[in-house]
Amino acid sequence: MIPRDLHALFDIVRSAELVVRYTDGVSEEAFAVDEQLQDAVIRRLSVIGEAAGRISELGRGELSTIDWPKIRGLRNRLVHEYDNISLRIVWAISQNEMADLVSKIKPMLPTEEQLSIPEE
């Protein structure tokens, strides 16, 4: 996988893990009234969509079980139709799709040990 793809995949995993962490132990009702949390989750979903758009065709092919157009479409909706965002959909995505996304991408990424440069 090319370096740009790896960078984008790291961004996706980091953002998805943050969404999971931000919403851990939060009810849908609490999410619905917490504008700061909504903003944080929507921002991370937007980053995921933007990073998805930076992955090469080859990289997307290596992760063909991921619905890349759906992820990009969500980003576009969050950014361009910001005044018509369904918090129920944002909540459902945060609860039902982020862990799965991480589980599909993380095995494709090098570990910290593989990224480190050996000391001389």
C-alpha positions, 0 to 999 in steps of 0.5 A: 500500500502506498504511503498516502493510503497508509496515512489516510487509513491511520486517520480513519482508524484514529477518528473512528476510535475517537468516535467510539471513545467519545460516545462510550457510556453516552445514551442517544438521549444525552447525545441529542442534547449535547451540542459539543459532543455532536460537533466532535462526532460530526467532525470525526465522521467528516475526517473519516470521509475526507480521508476515504477520498484520499485513498487510491483506487488500489488501496480501496481495492485492497479493502473492498469490503468497505463501502467507500462511496457511502463513507464519502457520501456521508462526508459530503452530506455532513459538510454541504447539508450541515443544516439538515443533519439527522442526529439519529443517523449520526448516532446510529453510525457512531454506535453501529459502524465505527468499531466494524470500520476499525476492525476492517482497516487496523489489520492492514496497518503496520504496527508501531514496531514495524514503523519504528526505525532501528537504532544504530 
